[in-house]
Amino acid sequence: MYVLNAAALSKPGAVHHLGADLQSHGVSVAVITETHLKQKHTDSIVGIDGFTVYRRDRMGRRGGGVAVHVTPALQSKRWARAAAADVANSALEIDWVRVGDRAFIAALNHPPRPTYRTETLFEYVEACVAEITHDFPLADIVIAGDVNQLSDQDVVERTGLTQIVHQPARGANVLDKIYVSSPYIYNTVRVVKSVVKSDHKAVVVFHDSSCVPHKTSNHHVYRRHAPAQHAEFLRQATNVDFTHPCPTASSDPAVNAQAELDHFYVVALQLLNQYYLERVITKTSRDPAYITPRIKATLRRKNKLMRAGRIEEANTLSVRIGQAIQNCCRMKLSRYNGKTDASSMWAAVRRLTGRQQPEIKVDGSIMPMSRRIRITSPRIANR
């Protein structure tokens, strides 16, 4: 994806310069803000060979406007909310395009002095993301463009998207940003000088498969336990004599205490191994953090029952698995405060959901995304 504040595509040669830049980077989708196009500029004039253009021009004022260019190799069409258009939203400079089966890309231009309330923009974007998520649960959502001083914290809190651009594209200011629903969509970010004459640099993001961590497997030891095991263990433990048969005849109380403790440990471990046998389960790096060895073993047992046609027993295990996962997630998230430690909380959420943030390449260097994102969302505590 290519993102640029073009500072007017209506300038002589700007369209040709942009076309050359898109071809050189080999991008499939380009989001352009500040197009300065009006009704008199037809698509045939401002279009780029090899791309389908979707535009939303600013009405009644100079400047502004957004455009999305998509290669014909990708099926694309404009997307709009099912609800009727609101007059208050007509001033917003945002245009949604559905690319392929599961990608929804929005071009956004938020001027420094908008004619609309910022809250109106937040409400509209939040409603769009909610509708897309509801209708297409597996969709990838991307919002890109020049957001000026729009707060990342507010955007992330209202939408749950992650901002992945942290390099300034105009002076020392990070104005051109990209918000994504999953950090796996793009893991490499470049901020480069554009061929188009603009005071903004272009942001080029793409997915580098070499950054994706390989799947690894580890063996975990766990002990399976059930109420019947507990009952048998307690019945047997009441009859066990933990007294050391050969007490140490030492004058040092510490030596005697250690010998008694060692004997107690040996007897207790024997009971544990007798009634709670050690088992080994394999976990991979792609398993979410809430999939503990016990839960994974229970999942395998449930699947085995399903294949054997023992549906009722499998359904009972499903309920137990759900409760175990809920308890595990609750315990892990209870350590974080959404108001004071939001970045750690979001990192924990991604670990729990199996969306651990990968390392992201930034101008040739590799940095963990968790160190570059600062977000706050008190709502996650209720999820």
C-alpha positions in Angstrom: 0.0 0.0 0.0 1.1 3.5 -0.9 -0.1 6.6 1.1 0.6 10.2 0.2 -0.6 13.7 0.8 -0.2 14.8 -2.8 -1.0 18.5 -2.2 -3.1 18.7 -5.4 -3.3 16.1 -8.1 -4.6 18.9 -10.2 -1.1 20.3 -10.6 0.5 19.9 -14.1 2.2 16.5 -14.3 1.1 15.3 -10.8 -0.9 12.4 -12.1 2.0 11.2 -14.3 4.4 11.5 -11.5 2.1 9.6 -9.2 1.7 6.8 -11.8 5.4 6.5 -12.1 5.8 6.3 -8.4 3.2 3.6 -8.0 4.7 1.5 -10.8 8.2 1.8 -9.3 7.0 0.6 -5.9 4.9 -2.1 -7.4 1.9 -1.3 -5.2 -1.6 -2.6 -5.6 -3.5 0.0 -3.6 -2.7 3.7 -3.2 -4.4 6.1 -0.8 -4.1 9.8 -1.9 -5.2 12.7 0.3 -5.4 16.4 -0.6 -6.3 15.6 -4.2 -7.8 19.1 -4.7 -10.1 17.6 -7.4 -13.5 18.9 -8.2 -16.4 17.8 -10.4 -14.8 19.3 -13.5 -11.9 16.9 -13.1 -13.2 13.7 -14.7 -11.8 10.3 -13.9 -10.4 9.9 -17.4 -8.2 13.0 -16.8 -6.9 12.2 -13.3 -7.0 8.4 -13.7 -3.7 6.3 -13.8 -3.2 3.6 -16.3 -3.5 0.2 -14.7 -5.5 1.5 -11.7 -9.2 1.9 -10.9 -9.8 5.2 -9.1 -12.4 5.9 -6.4 -12.8 9.6 -5.4 -14.4 11.7 -2.8 -14.0 15.4 -3.5 -14.4 18.2 -1.0 -17.6 20.0 -1.6 -18.0 23.8 -1.3 -14.4 24.5 -0.2 -11.0 24.6 -1.8 -8.5 21.8 -1.4 -9.1 18.5 0.3 -10.4 15.4 -1.2 -9.3 11.7 -1.1 -8.8 9.0 -3.7 -8.1 5.3 -3.7 -6.3 3.7 -6.6 -6.7 -0.1 -7.0 -5.2 -2.3 -9.6 -7.7 -4.2 -11.8 -6.1 -7.5 -10.7 -7.9 -7.0 -7.4 -11.7 -7.0 -7.5 -12.8 -3.7 -5.9 -15.9 -1.7 -5.3 -17.0 1.2 -3.2 -18.5 0.3 0.2 -21.0 2.3 2.2 -22.9 1.8 5.4 -26.3 0.2 5.1 -27.8 3.1 7.0 -29.0 6.1 5.1 -26.5 8.8 4.5 -26.5 11.5 7.2 -26.3 15.1 6.2 -23.8 15.6 9.0 -21.5 13.0 7.5 -21.5 14.6 4.0 -18.7 16.9 5.1 -16.4 14.1 6.1 -13.5 13.3 3.7 -13.5 9.6 4.0 -14.1 7.0 1.3 -14.4 3.2 1.8 -13.4 0.7 -0.8 -13.8 -3.1 -0.5 -10.8 -4.8 -2.1 -11.1 -8.6 -2.7 -13.2 -10.7 -0.4 -12.1 -9.5 3.0 -10.2 -6.2 2.8 -11.9 -2.9 3.6 -9.7 0.2 3.0 -10.7 3.7 3.9 -9.0 6.9 2.6 -9.2 9.6 5.3 -8.3 13.3 5.2 -8.9 15.2 8.4 -8.0 18.9 7.9 -6.6 21.0 10.6 -9.7 23.2 10.7 -12.6 20.9 9.8 -16.2 22.1 9.3 -17.5 19.2 11.2 -17.1 18.1 14.8 -14.3 15.7 15.4 -16.8 13.6 17.5 -18.9 13.2 14.3 -15.9 11.7 12.5 -15.2 9.3 15.4 -18.9 8.2 15.6 -19.0 7.6 11.8 -15.7 5.6 11.7 -16.7 3.6 14.8 -20.1 2.8 13.2 -18.4 1.7 10.0 -15.9 -0.6 11.7 -18.6 -2.1 13.8 -20.8 -2.8 10.8 -17.9 -4.3 8.8 -16.9 -6.5 11.8 -20.4 -7.7 12.2 -21.1 -8.5 8.6 -17.6 -9.8 7.8 -16.0 -11.2 11.0 -12.8 -12.2 9.2 -12.3 -8.9 7.4 -9.1 -6.9 7.3 -9.8 -3.2 8.0 -7.3 -0.5 7.0 -7.8 3.3 7.5 -5.1 5.4 5.9 -4.5 9.1 5.1 -3.5 12.4 6.5 -5.2 12.7 10.0 -3.2 15.8 11.1 -3.5 16.1 14.9 -6.2 13.4 15.3 -5.4 11.5 18.5 -4.1 7.9 18.1 -5.4 7.1 21.5 -9.0 8.2 20.6 -8.9 6.3 17.3 -7.6 3.1 18.8 -10.1 3.4 21.7 -13.1 3.8 19.4 -12.1 1.3 16.7 -9.6 -1.2 18.2 -7.3 -0.6 15.2 -3.5 -0.3 15.6 -1.4 2.6 14.2 1.7 1.3 12.5 3.4 4.4 11.1 5.8 6.1 13.5 8.2 8.0 11.2 7.5 11.6 10.3 6.3 12.2 6.7 6.3 16.0 6.9 9.1 17.7 8.8 9.2 16.2 12.3 5.4 15.5 12.4 3.7 12.1 12.0 0.7 13.2 10.0 0.2 10.4 7.4 -0.9 7.3 9.3 -2.2 3.8 8.8 -4.5 2.1 11.2 -5.0 -1.7 10.8 -7.2 -4.3 12.4 -4.3 -6.8 12.6 -0.5 -6.1 12.7 0.0 -9.1 10.4 -1.5 -7.2 7.4 1.6 -5.1 6.9 4.8 -5.7 8.8 7.2 -3.4 6.9 7.0 0.4 6.8 8.9 2.7 4.6 8.8 6.5 4.5 10.3 7.7 1.2 10.5 10.8 -0.9 7.8 10.8 -3.6 8.2 11.7 -7.2 5.1 13.9 -6.8 6.0 17.4 -5.8 4.7 17.6 -2.2 5.9 18.7 1.2 4.9 15.2 2.4 6.8 12.1 2.0 5.1 8.9 0.9 4.4 6.0 3.2 4.9 2.6 1.6 3.8 -0.5 3.6 3.9 -4.1 2.6 3.9 -7.6 4.0 7.4 -9.2 4.2 7.0 -13.0 4.6 10.6 -13.2 5.9 9.4 -11.3 9.1 6.8 -13.9 9.9 8.1 -16.2 12.7 8.4 -19.9 11.9 6.2 -22.3 13.7 7.9 -24.0 16.6 6.8 -26.8 18.9 7.5 -27.5 22.5 6.6 -30.4 24.8 4.9 -29.5 28.1 4.4 -31.7 31.1 1.1 -31.6 32.9 -1.0 -33.6 35.3 -4.5 -34.5 34.4 -6.9 -34.4 37.4 -10.6 -35.2 37.9 -12.9 -35.2 41.0 -12.6 -39.0 41.3 -8.8 -38.6 41.5 -9.1 -36.0 44.1 -11.4 -38.2 46.2 -9.1 -41.2 46.0 -6.0 -39.1 46.7 -7.6 -37.6 49.8 -8.8 -41.0 51.0 -5.3 -42.5 50.7 -3.5 -39.4 52.1 -5.4 -39.6 55.4 -3.8 -43.0 56.0 -0.3 -42.1 55.1 2.2 -41.6 57.9 4.6 -38.8 57.1 6.8 -39.5 60.1 10.4 -40.1 59.2 11.2 -43.8 60.0 14.8 -43.0 60.7 14.9 -39.7 62.4 18.2 -37.8 62.4 20.0 -37.8 65.8 21.5 -34.4 65.4 21.8 -31.7 67.9 21.2 -29.1 65.2 17.4 -28.4 64.9 17.9 -27.2 61.3 19.4 -30.5 60.2 16.4 -32.4 61.8 13.9 -30.1 60.2 15.5 -30.5 56.8 15.5 -34.3 57.0 11.8 -34.3 58.0 11.0 -32.0 55.1 12.9 -34.1 52.6 11.0 -37.2 53.8 7.7 -35.4 53.5 8.6 -34.3 50.0 9.5 -37.8 48.9 6.2 -39.3 50.3 4.1 -36.5 48.8 5.7 -36.8 45.4 5.1 -40.6 45.4 1.4 -40.0 46.1 1.3 -37.3 43.4 2.8 -39.6 40.8 0.6 -42.5 41.9 -2.8 -40.6 41.5 -1.9 -37.8 39.1 0.3 -39.2 36.4 2.5 -36.9 34.4 1.5 -36.5 30.7 3.1 -34.8 27.8 1.4 -32.5 25.3 2.8 -30.6 22.4 2.1 -26.8 22.0 3.1 -24.7 19.1 4.1 -21.1 18.8 0.8 -20.4 17.0 -1.3 -21.6 20.0 -2.8 -18.6 21.9 -1.6 -18.0 25.4 -4.9 -19.1 26.9 -4.5 -22.6 25.5 -2.7 -24.2 28.4 -1.5 -27.8 28.3 -4.6 -29.0 30.2 -6.9 -27.1 27.9 -5.2 -28.4 24.8 -5.4 -32.0 26.1 -9.1 -31.5 26.8 -9.6 -30.1 23.3 -8.0 -33.2 21.8 -10.2 -35.4 24.0 -13.3 -33.6 22.9 -12.4 -34.0 19.2 -11.8 -37.7 19.8 -15.3 -38.0 21.3 -16.8 -36.1 18.5 -15.2 -38.4 15.9 -16.5 -41.4 17.9 -20.0 -40.1 17.8 -20.2 -39.4 21.6 -21.7 -36.0 21.0 -23.2 -35.4 24.5 -19.9 -36.1 26.2 -18.1 -33.8 23.8 -20.6 -31.0 24.4 -20.0 -31.4 28.2 -16.3 -31.0 27.6 -16.9 -27.9 25.4 -18.6 -26.2 28.3 -15.7 -27.0 30.6 -13.2 -25.8 28.1 -15.0 -22.5 27.7 -15.1 -22.0 31.4 -11.4 -22.8 31.7 -10.4 -20.4 28.9 -12.6 -17.7 30.5 -10.9 -18.2 33.9 -7.4 -18.2 32.3 -8.1 -14.9 30.4 -9.6 -13.3 33.4 -6.6 -14.1 35.6 -4.1 -12.8 33.0 -6.0 -9.5 32.3 -6.6 -8.8 36.0 -3.0 -7.8 36.4 -3.4 -4.8 34.0 -5.1 -1.5 34.5 -6.6 -0.2 31.2 -6.2 3.4 32.3 -2.6 3.4 33.5 -1.0 0.5 31.7 -2.9 0.3 28.4 0.0 -0.7 26.2 0.8 -3.8 28.3 -2.9 -4.6 28.5 -3.2 -4.6 24.7 -0.1 -6.7 24.4 -1.6 -9.2 26.8 -4.9 -9.2 24.7 -2.9 -10.0 21.5 -1.1 -12.8 23.2 -4.4 -14.2 24.5 -6.0 -14.0 21.1 -3.0 -15.4 19.2 -2.3 -12.1 17.6 1.1 -11.4 19.1 2.6 -8.4 17.3 5.4 -9.4 15.0 8.6 -7.4 14.6 8.2 -4.6 12.1 10.8 -3.3 9.8 11.2 0.5 10.0 13.6 2.1 7.5 15.9 -0.9 7.4 15.9 -1.6 11.1 13.7 -4.2 12.9 11.8 -3.1 16.0 9.1 -4.9 18.1 5.8 -3.2 17.4 4.9 -3.4 21.1 7.7 -0.9 21.9 6.4 1.6 19.3 2.7 1.6 20.1 1.2 3.6 22.9 -2.6 3.2 23.2 -5.2 3.4 25.8 -8.5 1.5 25.8 -10.4 1.1 29.1 -13.1 -0.8 27.2 -11.0 -3.9 26.7 -11.5 -4.8 30.4 -15.1 -5.6 29.6 -14.4 -7.8 26.6 
